[in-house]
């Protein structure tokens, strides 16, 4: 979690997520997700995640839809619906790094534990 996000959470009187001192993914996982994203998602969402045939996966549009939802909800949506031509085909070893990459591109910091289906339940997508 970025310092700005942590301060905003405390200013709002909310408790930070359990991973506040340690992001919900590792930097290495997000780096792997970059390549996997380019191979599986960039054709619709562009390599910079700005959107094309699919919506932007960064910025205000993304945060308006996903901010404050759990990472598990984002992860599940991607698994159930993406890629459009082959839903349900991204196995955990591809899905988790791709989600980590999307989170990193939205300003989340990596931590010391990789994102998993189970850990995604306790992490929230930052606004």
Phi and psi restraints in degrees (value plus and minus 20) as a CYANA .aco file:
   2 UNK   PHI     -90.6   -50.6
   2 UNK   PSI     140.1   180.1
   3 UNK   PHI     -82.3   -42.3
   3 UNK   PSI     -61.4   -21.4
   4 UNK   PHI     -81.7   -41.7
   4 UNK   PSI     -62.2   -22.2
   5 UNK   PHI     -85.6   -45.6
   5 UNK   PSI     -62.4   -22.4
   6 UNK   PHI     -81.1   -41.1
   6 UNK   PSI     -65.1   -25.1
   7 UNK   PHI     -83.2   -43.2
   7 UNK   PSI     -60.0   -20.0
   8 UNK   PHI     -84.7   -44.7
   8 UNK   PSI     -58.8   -18.8
   9 UNK   PHI     -83.6   -43.6
   9 UNK   PSI     -67.2   -27.2
  10 UNK   PHI     -86.0   -46.0
  10 UNK   PSI     -59.3   -19.3
  11 UNK   PHI     -83.5   -43.5
  11 UNK   PSI     -52.9   -12.9
  12 UNK   PHI    -100.3   -60.3
  12 UNK   PSI     -22.9    17.1
  13 UNK   PHI      58.1    98.1
  13 UNK   PSI      -2.0    38.0
  14 UNK   PHI    -118.7   -78.7
  14 UNK   PSI     135.4   175.4
  15 UNK   PHI    -103.5   -63.5
  15 UNK   PSI     118.6   158.6
  16 UNK   PHI     -91.4   -51.4
  16 UNK   PSI     137.3   177.3
  17 UNK   PHI     -82.8   -42.8
  17 UNK   PSI     142.9   182.9
  18 UNK   PHI     -78.7   -38.7
  18 UNK   PSI     -46.2    -6.2
  19 UNK   PHI    -114.8   -74.8
  19 UNK   PSI      -1.2    38.8
  20 UNK   PHI     -76.0   -36.0
  20 UNK   PSI     -56.5   -16.5
  21 UNK   PHI    -106.7   -66.7
  21 UNK   PSI     -29.6    10.4
  22 UNK   PHI    -167.6  -127.6
  22 UNK   PSI      93.2   133.2
  23 UNK   PHI     -71.8   -31.8
  23 UNK   PSI     143.1   183.1
  24 UNK   PHI    -100.6   -60.6
  24 UNK   PSI     -10.2    29.8
  25 UNK   PHI    -174.2  -134.2
  25 UNK   PSI     145.9   185.9
  26 UNK   PHI    -115.4   -75.4
  26 UNK   PSI     135.2   175.2
  27 UNK   PHI     -81.3   -41.3
  27 UNK   PSI     -58.8   -18.8
  28 UNK   PHI     -82.8   -42.8
  28 UNK   PSI     -58.1   -18.1
  29 UNK   PHI     -85.2   -45.2
  29 UNK   PSI     -64.5   -24.5
  30 UNK   PHI     -84.0   -44.0
  30 UNK   PSI     -59.4   -19.4
  31 UNK   PHI     -80.7   -40.7
  31 UNK   PSI     -62.4   -22.4
  32 UNK   PHI     -85.0   -45.0
  32 UNK   PSI     -56.3   -16.3
  33 UNK   PHI     -83.9   -43.9
  33 UNK   PSI     -50.0   -10.0
  34 UNK   PHI     -78.6   -38.6
  34 UNK   PSI     -70.2   -30.2
  35 UNK   PHI     -84.1   -44.1
  35 UNK   PSI     -64.9   -24.9
  36 UNK   PHI     -83.8   -43.8
  36 UNK   PSI     -59.0   -19.0
  37 UNK   PHI     -80.8   -40.8
  37 UNK   PSI     -67.7   -27.7
  38 UNK   PHI     -80.2   -40.2
  38 UNK   PSI     -54.6   -14.6
  39 UNK   PHI     -99.8   -59.8
  39 UNK   PSI     -44.9    -4.9
  40 UNK   PHI    -139.5   -99.5
  40 UNK   PSI     -40.0     0.0
  41 UNK   PHI    -148.9  -108.9
  41 UNK   PSI     -47.9    -7.9
  42 UNK   PHI     -82.4   -42.4
  42 UNK   PSI     -47.0    -7.0
  43 UNK   PHI     -82.6   -42.6
  43 UNK   PSI     -47.6    -7.6
  44 UNK   PHI    -124.6   -84.6
  44 UNK   PSI     -49.4    -9.4
  45 UNK   PHI    -129.0   -89.0
  45 UNK   PSI     -18.6    21.4
  46 UNK   PHI      47.5    87.5
  46 UNK   PSI     129.1   169.1
  47 UNK   PHI     -78.5   -38.5
  47 UNK   PSI     -48.9    -8.9
  48 UNK   PHI    -110.8   -70.8
  48 UNK   PSI     -12.6    27.4
  49 UNK   PHI      47.0    87.0
  49 UNK   PSI      -3.3    36.7
  50 UNK   PHI     -99.6   -59.6
  50 UNK   PSI     -28.6    11.4
  51 UNK   PHI      72.7   112.7
  51 UNK   PSI     129.9   169.9
  52 UNK   PHI    -173.3  -133.3
  52 UNK   PSI    -122.1   -82.1
  53 UNK   PHI     -87.8   -47.8
  53 UNK   PSI     -53.6   -13.6
  54 UNK   PHI    -121.1   -81.1
  54 UNK   PSI     144.5   184.5
  55 UNK   PHI     -90.4   -50.4
  55 UNK   PSI     143.2   183.2
  56 UNK   PHI     -83.3   -43.3
  56 UNK   PSI     121.8   161.8
  57 UNK   PHI    -130.6   -90.6
  57 UNK   PSI      -2.2    37.8
  58 UNK   PHI    -162.1  -122.1
  58 UNK   PSI     146.4   186.4
  59 UNK   PHI      62.4   102.4
  59 UNK   PSI    -186.7  -146.7
  60 UNK   PHI     -81.1   -41.1
  60 UNK   PSI     -61.4   -21.4
  61 UNK   PHI     -82.0   -42.0
  61 UNK   PSI     -65.3   -25.3
  62 UNK   PHI     -85.0   -45.0
  62 UNK   PSI     -66.8   -26.8
  63 UNK   PHI     -87.2   -47.2
  63 UNK   PSI     -52.1   -12.1
  64 UNK   PHI     -84.9   -44.9
  64 UNK   PSI     -55.7   -15.7
  65 UNK   PHI    -103.1   -63.1
  65 UNK   PSI     -61.8   -21.8
  66 UNK   PHI    -128.8   -88.8
  66 UNK   PSI     -37.4     2.6
  67 UNK   PHI     -75.9   -35.9
  67 UNK   PSI     111.9   151.9
  68 UNK   PHI      58.0    98.0
  68 UNK   PSI     -22.7    17.3
  69 UNK   PHI    -106.1   -66.1
  69 UNK   PSI     142.2   182.2
  70 UNK   PHI     -95.2   -55.2
  70 UNK   PSI     134.4   174.4
  71 UNK   PHI     -82.1   -42.1
  71 UNK   PSI     -50.3   -10.3
  72 UNK   PHI     -81.4   -41.4
  72 UNK   PSI     -57.3   -17.3
  73 UNK   PHI     -86.4   -46.4
  73 UNK   PSI     -63.1   -23.1
  74 UNK   PHI     -82.9   -42.9
  74 UNK   PSI     -67.3   -27.3
  75 UNK   PHI     -79.1   -39.1
  75 UNK   PSI     -65.5   -25.5
  76 UNK   PHI     -84.1   -44.1
  76 UNK   PSI     -62.4   -22.4
  77 UNK   PHI     -79.9   -39.9
  77 UNK   PSI     -66.3   -26.3
  78 UNK   PHI     -81.9   -41.9
  78 UNK   PSI     -65.4   -25.4
  79 UNK   PHI     -81.5   -41.5
  79 UNK   PSI     -64.3   -24.3
  80 UNK   PHI     -92.3   -52.3
  80 UNK   PSI     -48.1    -8.1
  81 UNK   PHI    -140.9  -100.9
  81 UNK   PSI     -31.4     8.6
  82 UNK   PHI    -143.0  -103.0
  82 UNK   PSI     134.1   174.1
  83 UNK   PHI     -82.7   -42.7
  83 UNK   PSI     134.4   174.4
  84 UNK   PHI     -72.3   -32.3
  84 UNK   PSI     -56.3   -16.3
  85 UNK   PHI    -102.2   -62.2
  85 UNK   PSI     -30.3     9.7
  86 UNK   PHI    -175.5  -135.5
  86 UNK   PSI      42.7    82.7
  87 UNK   PHI     -77.8   -37.8
  87 UNK   PSI     135.9   175.9
  88 UNK   PHI      50.1    90.1
  88 UNK   PSI      -8.1    31.9
  89 UNK   PHI    -120.3   -80.3
  89 UNK   PSI     -28.8    11.2
  90 UNK   PHI    -104.8   -64.8
  90 UNK   PSI      87.4   127.4
  91 UNK   PHI     -91.1   -51.1
  91 UNK   PSI     142.0   182.0
  92 UNK   PHI     -71.6   -31.6
  92 UNK   PSI     -58.0   -18.0
  93 UNK   PHI     -88.7   -48.7
  93 UNK   PSI     -34.6     5.4
  94 UNK   PHI    -123.8   -83.8
  94 UNK   PSI     -61.5   -21.5
  95 UNK   PHI     -82.8   -42.8
  95 UNK   PSI     -68.0   -28.0
  96 UNK   PHI     -82.8   -42.8
  96 UNK   PSI     -64.5   -24.5
  97 UNK   PHI     -84.4   -44.4
  97 UNK   PSI     -56.2   -16.2
  98 UNK   PHI     -84.0   -44.0
  98 UNK   PSI     -64.6   -24.6
  99 UNK   PHI     -83.3   -43.3
  99 UNK   PSI     -60.8   -20.8
 100 UNK   PHI     -79.4   -39.4
 100 UNK   PSI     -62.3   -22.3
 101 UNK   PHI     -82.2   -42.2
 101 UNK   PSI     -64.7   -24.7
 102 UNK   PHI     -81.4   -41.4
 102 UNK   PSI     -64.1   -24.1
 103 UNK   PHI     -82.5   -42.5
 103 UNK   PSI     -63.6   -23.6
 104 UNK   PHI     -82.2   -42.2
 104 UNK   PSI     -61.5   -21.5
 105 UNK   PHI     -87.4   -47.4
 105 UNK   PSI     -35.1     4.9
 106 UNK   PHI    -120.7   -80.7
 106 UNK   PSI      -2.8    37.2
 107 UNK   PHI      74.1   114.1
 107 UNK   PSI     -20.2    19.8
 108 UNK   PHI     -94.4   -54.4
 108 UNK   PSI     126.9   166.9
 109 UNK   PHI    -116.8   -76.8
 109 UNK   PSI     126.1   166.1
 110 UNK   PHI     -92.2   -52.2
 110 UNK   PSI     136.8   176.8
 111 UNK   PHI    -147.0  -107.0
 111 UNK   PSI    -172.6  -132.6
 112 UNK   PHI    -125.4   -85.4
 112 UNK   PSI     -19.4    20.6
 113 UNK   PHI    -146.0  -106.0
 113 UNK   PSI     116.8   156.8
 114 UNK   PHI     -91.4   -51.4
 114 UNK   PSI     133.7   173.7
 115 UNK   PHI     -89.6   -49.6
 115 UNK   PSI     115.7   155.7
 116 UNK   PHI    -155.3  -115.3
 116 UNK   PSI     150.0   190.0
 117 UNK   PHI     -76.1   -36.1
 117 UNK   PSI     -62.7   -22.7
 118 UNK   PHI     -90.3   -50.3
 118 UNK   PSI     -64.5   -24.5
 119 UNK   PHI     -90.5   -50.5
 119 UNK   PSI     -43.2    -3.2
 120 UNK   PHI     -84.2   -44.2
 120 UNK   PSI     -43.3    -3.3
 121 UNK   PHI     -84.1   -44.1
 121 UNK   PSI     -54.2   -14.2
 122 UNK   PHI    -118.0   -78.0
 122 UNK   PSI     -19.8    20.2
 123 UNK   PHI    -124.7   -84.7
 123 UNK   PSI     124.2   164.2
 124 UNK   PHI    -133.9   -93.9
 124 UNK   PSI     129.4   169.4
 125 UNK   PHI     -98.4   -58.4
 125 UNK   PSI     108.0   148.0
 126 UNK   PHI     -88.7   -48.7
 126 UNK   PSI     127.8   167.8
